[in-house]
């Protein structure tokens, strides 16, 4: 049973009647509650429950037959500010026209560069990514571009395709858009998603290099899957800053230079 990175919520169901499980992968979801004691009584080959919101006490099976790993806390406050704000942007087209758009954002990241400090909100980052990767032609783009932050309480009725939210701080937790006809390149701002834990963009048509902001700012990444895009390039594997929490890295069938420097990914479980 492999349901990792699948936006699962709620509690782990009772699977004790199966007796033998060759594989149980429920990691990288939003499961809550206790890890069930029935795990002690079944035979399991491979078992991963890490990166959920499961609560202690953990049963003995977590130390003997199952990787329960790190769990997220529902009471953990975000390191970035999480307040409701409204931003208005104005752009001028080549023909001299001016368009103004307004969007609501919950999470902002302040970045300091040689040119000073600036604030980028998650909604704008996601929409820049949407347009840079041909979002209008994605296989499924439901919910994108509504003008409301995907994790806002005002947006509960309309789920953005491929977006999962951290319910503790209303920030983007995961972007999962495999095999969705994404084209083009990553925009430079893409890394300004400080609460991002899962990024899965495999089997698309992305090209170009990985923005340095992704590796510098997304320090909470646990899973990164960019496989089967074929034209992604650059040396991020051999020149990445440490991503101490990353435990899944999948990048085959691309044009990257060099090999991963394992010291930059000390907790990798799968490459």
N, C-alpha and C positions, 0 to 999 in steps of 0.2 A: 504494500500500500504506500504509494508515494503521493502525498498531497502537500509537499513543501511549497512555500511561496505562492499560496493559492487563495489568500484573503479569507481564510477560515476564521470564524469567531465562535464564541460560546465555549462550552466545556468539552473535554475529551469524552466521547461516548464509551459505553461498556463493550469492549471487544473480547472479553474473557472467554466467551464460548468458542472462539476460534482456536484456542489451545496452542497452536503453533503459528507464528508469524515470521516469514522469512525476511520481511522488511516492513518497517513502520517509520515513515518520514513525515512528521508534522511540523518541522522546524520552519522558521520565518513566516509565521502567521500572526494572528491576533487572538489566540486562544487564552482563556482565563480560567480561574478556579484552581483546584488542586490537581496534582498529578495522581491519577488513580492508583490505588493499592493493588489492583488486579495485575498490574505489570509484574509484580513479584511472582505470580503464579503461572505465567505463560512463557513459552519458549520463543525467543525473538532472535533473529539473525542480526539485522542492522536496525538500529533505533536511534532517531534524532528528534528531540523535542525542544531544542534550544531556540532562543529568539522569539519567545511568545510573552505573555503576561501571566504565566503560571505562578502560583504562590506556594511557598513552603508550608509545612514540612515536606521534603521530597522523600519518597519511599526508597528502601534499600536498592531497588532495581536501578535507580539513577547512578549508583556507583559501581554496578556490576554488569549490567546488560544494556543500559540505555544512556546516551549522551543527552542529559538534560541541560547542560551548558548554562550560558548566561540568560537571564530572563529580564525583561523590561519591567519597570515599576510604573504602576498607574499613578503614583503620587510624585513621580520625578518631575521637577520643573525644568523647563527648557532653558538651555544656555543662551538662546537668542530671545529677544523680546517677542512676546506674543500678545499683541494688543490690536484691537480692531482699528483700522485706519482706511481712509479713502484716498486714492491717488488719482490724479488727472494728468494725462499726457497729451501733448500736442505735437503733431508732426506735419511737416510740409512736404508735399509730393513734388515730383519733378516738374509738374505742370503748374506749380504755384498754389495748388489747392491746399487748404489746411483742414486737417481732421482732428477732432478732439474725442478722446475716449475716457471713461471713468470706470474704475474697478475697485472692488473691496478686497482688502488683504488682511490676513491675521498675523502672519509671521514676517518679520523683516530681518535682514542681515546688514550690518554696517561694516563696510570694508574700507580700509585705509590704504591708499596708494600714493605714489609720488605726486599725484595731482590733487591729493586731499581725500576726504571721506565721502562716500556716497552710500545710499540705502537702496537695496534692491528687494522687492517683495516677491514672494513665491509665485503669485499669479502671473506677474510679468515674465518671470523666468520660464515658467511652463509654456506660456503663449509664444515666447521667442523660440523655444524649442519646437513647438507645434508648427509654426510657419517655416522655420529653417529646415524641417524634415518633411515638408509637403503634407502637412496635416489635413488639408482639404481632400487629399487623395488617399488617406489611410483606409485600410479595409474597414476599420471601426473607429470612429472618432466621436462617439456619442458623449455628450456632456461638455466637451471642450469648447471654450470660448463663450461661456454663458455670462461672463462679466462678474462672476462671484467666485471667490476662492473655493477650491474643491473641498476643503475641510471646514468651511464655515458652517455654523449652525443654520445659516440661511439657505444652505445648499443640500440639505439632507435628502430632499426628494429627487435629486438628479445626480447620480453617480458618474464621475468622469471615468471613461474607459481606461483601465490600466493603472488607476491611481488608488492607493490605499493610504489612509490617514492614521496618524498617531492620536488615539482618542484622549491621551493625557494632555496634549498641548495644541491640538488642532493644526498640526504641521504635516507636511507630506512625508510619509513613512516609506512608501515603495512606488516605483514606476515599473510596470510590467507590461511591455508592449511587444512580445515576440511575434514574429511572422505577421506583421501588421502593415507591410508595404511602406515602411519609413524609408525616405531617401534623403540625400543631401548630407550636410555636416552638422556637427554640434556647434551651437552658438557659444561664444566665449563666456556668457553669463551662466552657463548651465550648472556650474559647480556651486552656485549660491543657493543650495538646498541643504542647510546644515544638519537637518534631522533625517536625511535620507539614509535608509538602512539596506534597501534592496533595489538594484537597478538591473533589469533584464530586458535587453533589446536584441536578442539573438534572431537569426534568420530574417534579416531585413536587408536594406541596400544602402546602409550608411557608409560614408567614406571620409577621408581626411584624418586629422589627428585628434587625440583626446585633449580637451582643454585643460590646462594646468590647474584651473580653479577646481575642477572635479577632484583631483587628487589632493589638493591642498586644503580644501574646505569641507569635503564630505568625509570627515574622519570617523563617522559612525557606520560606514558601509560594512555590512556583513556578507553581502552577496553581490558579485559583479559578473554578469554574463553578457558578453558582446560577440559571441561566437557566430560564425556563418554570415558575416557581413561582407567578407572577402576583400573590401577595399579600405578598411580602417588601417591606418599606418602610424608611424612614429615610434619613439623609443620609450614610451611611458612605462613599459614593463621593467626596463633596466635602469630607469631614472626616477622611479616613483618615490615620493616621500613615504615614510612608514604609514601603513594602514593597519594598525595593531588589532583591529577587530575583524578584519576580513577573513572569513573562513571558507568561502566558495569563490573561486576565480576561474572563469571559463572564457577563453579567447581564441580557440583554434579557428582555422580557415579565415584568416585575415592576413594583412601584410605588415605586421608589427616587426620592428627591429629588435634583435637581442632576445635574451631569455629573462624570465622573472628573477629578480634578486630576492631570494627567499627571506633574507633578513628584513626586507621591507614589509613582508607579510608573515609575521611570526606565528599566526594562528590558523594558517591554511589547513583545511581538512580535505579539500578537493581542488585539483588544478585541471 
